[in-house]
Amino acid sequence: MAGYKETPRQKMIAMMYLVLTGLLALNVSKQILDAFLVVNESMEITNENFSKKLDNTIAKFKIQYQLNPNKVGPYWEKAQVAHKLSKDFTNYIDSIKVYIVKLGDGLETMKEAREIKLKDVKRKDNYDRTTTYFIGNAHDGSDGEARKLSIKMEEYKKKMLDLVDPKFRNVIKIGLDTKGPFYDLDGNKQSWEMHNFYRTILVADVTILNKIKAEVFNAEFDVSNYLLSSISAEDFKYDKIDARVIPKSGYVFMGDEYQAEIVVVAYDTKAKPNVRYILGSDSLTAANYNNATPLEGSNGVVYLKLAGSSEGLKKFAGIIKIVNPLGDTMSFHFKDEFIVAKPGLTISPSKMNVFYIGVDNPVDILVPGSPERILPSVSVGNIRADGKQWIVSGLPNGIKEAIVSVNAVFSGKTKSMGSATFRLKKIPTFNASIDRNPEGTVISRSDIPVGYIAAEKPVGFDFDLTYKITSFVFVSDIDGSIIEKNIPGNRIPDDLLTKIKRAKKNNRIWIENIMAIGPGGEQQLKNISYKFK
């Protein structure tokens, strides 16, 4: 068992502390005394680092306790006592520091004293008020807070040493010496209280208190490590160390990420763990333990194989029981879940992800794994169910794209399944025809018996939409002169039909400025023309 070994930084701090204490006794200038700020700052950093080291030691101790509570329990309980003793003592020291800053600097509240930095304290060199507080009226300092502090230091040392086996107490470096001997500059003996706090300036008082805190941390560190090392290493023997990848999920959806823990595991290849598991549950309890399925393994390892016989989210839980070298049975619970889905194939043309503004756009949304519910949403417009499909509608003008996002519910848990982006386009311009005669063809006069102008869907546009012609301009060169008439509605008037019947070979008619109305709003269709044969 070895005591705590000071680092070069801590040795330097201790040396600076001794030098500055000597300078203080010589009553040197305030500028020199302010150097205590440097020492105090270093002490605070050291204490903070020491606190983190103690947290790591406690964390290691806790792991050992969880592995073997029966064996480690007594040592763990003592470590907890040591930690509480140290925490209570350091909290007491911190309360003194805050109070003397308030007292020495004349602050109104403890909150101000707690928040102010030592370098910002105006009366860092004040010692009248702090001396009265620490020393009191007694010549040996027994009438002030310093005597209470020394008593608490002795009580702390005794209680900490009581946690250690008597035969090992001499190797534990508690520190916190209050017995001395201590001497003044004339060689006369002094009490610990007078030696440290008589006519000591405020900045030095704070530094001394931080030094005491460091000794408290040092004492706890030594005692905790002694207790930790007292646990027999034979209680935790393993003969195999290996790396393992533990995936968070064996099924990753597009847009999600694969996650896994990569750990080093230690196990005993001679051990025969008792493992049972149950499907469809988050825990294996005593009530259903006998109904659980046992697993067999070899070389200290047990393998679980579950058939994916049906779709959906599957979960399981179980217990591993092992017997430690002391004969105690330790139980470890485990649980996990996975998704079973049918193999599927989706083939989509990359340039056809399009929604049209002003119409109902049908969308097929398929989620593998048979979820209980599918919950889609769209960034603009609306989406609703329509049988086995979904309909996206209400898409606004002026927006370039819409994003459909899908969540799915598996066993009551909602999971994001990803999203798809669709381009937004206006309904393509419809084609016009007269009595269903294609534009640009050579026709006879009898091919236009009624004169209806109709709007027809462009080739490849599969939406079932109807546009109605609202007006157009009729132009012809029949009878040797060009005529042009604006016509409301969707039919060529009778007088113009009569004129068409008099048309001669190579005469032409043109239908221009064709306006139509439909689900996507008003459209101007392309001009059409015909030549008579």
Secondary structure, DSSP 8 states (H G I E B T S, - for coil): -------HHHHHHHHHHHHHHHHHHTT--HHHHTTHHHHHHHHHHHHHHHHHHHHHHHHHHHHHHHH-HHHHHHHHHHHHHHHHHHHHHHHHHHHHHHHHHHHHHT-S-HHHHHHS-GGG-TTTT--HHHHHHHHTTSTTSTTSHHHHHHHHHHHHHHHHHTTS-GGGGGG-------S--EE-TTS-EE-HHHHHHTT--HHHHHHHHHHHHHHHHHHHHHHHHHHHHTS-GGGG--SEEEEEEEES-S---TTS---EEEEEEEE-TT---EEEEEET-S---TTTSTTSEEE-EETTEE-------SSEEEEEEEEEEEE-TTS-EEEEEEEEEEEE---------TT--EEETTS-EEE----TT--SEEEEEESSSEEEEETTEEEEE---TT--EEEEEEEEEETTEEEEEEEEEEEEE-----EEEETTB-TT-EE-GGG-SS-BEEEE--TT--S----EEEEEEEEE-GGGS-EEEEEESSB--HHHHHHHHT--TT-EEEEEEEEEEETTEEEEE--EEEEE-
